Amino acid sequence: MTETPRRRSDDTRDAILAAARERFATDGYERATIRAIAKDAQIDPSMVMRYYGNKEGLFAAAVSVDLGLPEPGSLPRHDIGRALVSRFLDLWEENEVLTALLRVGATNQAGAERMQGIFQEQVMPAALLVCPDPEQAPARAALAATQLLGLALTRYVLRLPPTVALAREEIVAWLAPTVQRYLTAPSP
């Protein structure tokens, strides 16, 4: 069986998205421009507009994130905190899109809305499955997010030396019990 050849438009889209991710991560949403992204991708700015419509459309495509969280039902209930912290570390260490999204989300409404959407679509369902009281799931998921996003901010954006110096195993050992408690412990 022969593979379908890759089209030039696919290569162009990939180049635009790679340049956009880098530019959004470096400059933030407000300072990143279509012209700068097009220059980085070595294409005409009209091509960016053709494929993505505007800066908001490009940003949404560039920061499309599938967290790939483990199915909570597939894990022992007592291991969900460890699994989430480990998965988030994997994502932050292999995917600069999340760093760009965190930077932009902290300073721009479009970025904040994108972060909220990811939280609502991907983190909340996991919390609903393990939380002892479904009505508390939003608050508990938000508390877990404070730990995960706080870690990301200090380790990957601000690069605080003590946080950067922590070994992966240390981070999991410190954070997993807290995330676990937020998601599964009885109400305080």
C-alpha positions, -999 to 999 in steps of 0.1 A, spaced: 0 0 0 14 34 -9 11 64 14 -6 95 2 20 121 -6 22 151 17 8 182 1 27 215 1 -2 232 19 3 208 48 40 218 50 30 254 49 4 250 77 30 231 98 56 259 93 31 286 103 20 267 134 56 261 145 65 297 139 34 309 158 40 286 188 76 299 191 65 336 186 36 334 210 59 317 236 86 343 231 66 375 226 32 367 242 -1 371 224 -2 409 223 33 415 208 33 386 184 23 397 149 11 380 118 40 396 99 66 383 123 51 348 123 50 348 85 86 360 84 96 332 108 78 307 86 94 322 55 60 328 38 39 358 28 16 371 56 -14 366 33 -9 328 36 -13 330 74 -46 349 69 -57 324 42 -53 294 65 -63 309 99 -83 340 92 -69 362 119 -46 362 149 -72 347 172 -78 318 148 -40 313 145 -36 313 182 -64 288 187 -49 265 162 -13 269 175 -23 261 211 -46 232 204 -38 209 232 -48 174 240 -37 167 275 -40 129 269 -50 124 305 -53 88 316 -88 76 320 -96 78 357 -114 45 356 -83 28 342 -63 37 373 -66 27 409 -84 55 427 -55 60 451 -31 67 422 -49 94 403 -28 122 419 5 106 409 -8 98 374 -20 135 368 12 150 381 34 126 361 13 133 329 15 171 333 53 169 338 55 148 306 34 174 287 54 204 300 87 189 293 79 178 258 55 204 245 64 242 244 28 249 233 17 247 270 44 272 280 31 296 253 -5 290 264 4 297 301 23 329 292 -6 342 270 -33 329 294 -19 350 322 -20 382 302 -46 380 275 -83 372 275 -81 349 244 -54 329 261 -73 327 294 -104 315 276 -84 288 258 -70 277 292 -105 276 307 -117 256 277 -90 230 282 -98 228 319 -135 224 313 -132 199 285 -103 177 297 -97 182 335 -132 184 347 -144 151 334 -115 134 352 -124 151 384 -161 142 381 -152 105 379 -131 104 411 -146 131 433 -166 118 462 -192 146 457 -199 155 421 -211 190 431 -176 197 445 -158 185 413 -154 220 398 -138 234 430 -116 203 435 -104 203 399 -96 240 402 -76 234 434 -57 206 416 -50 230 387 -36 255 412 -8 230 420 -2 220 384 -2 255 369 18 269 398 45 243 392 44 251 355 47 288 361 76 285 385 95 257 367 89 265 330 81 302 327 97 320 356 124 293 359 129 297 397 162 279 404 149 258 433 119 246 413 140 239 382 166 220 403 140 195 416 142 161 400 111 148 384 107 121 411 108 148 438 81 169 422 58 138 419 65 129 455 57 164 467 27 173 445 9 139 439 -4 136 475 -18 172 474 -35 167 440 -48 133 452 -63 149 484 -79 177 464 -96 152 441 -106 123 464 -104 132 501 -136 137 521 -146 174 524 -127 194 550 
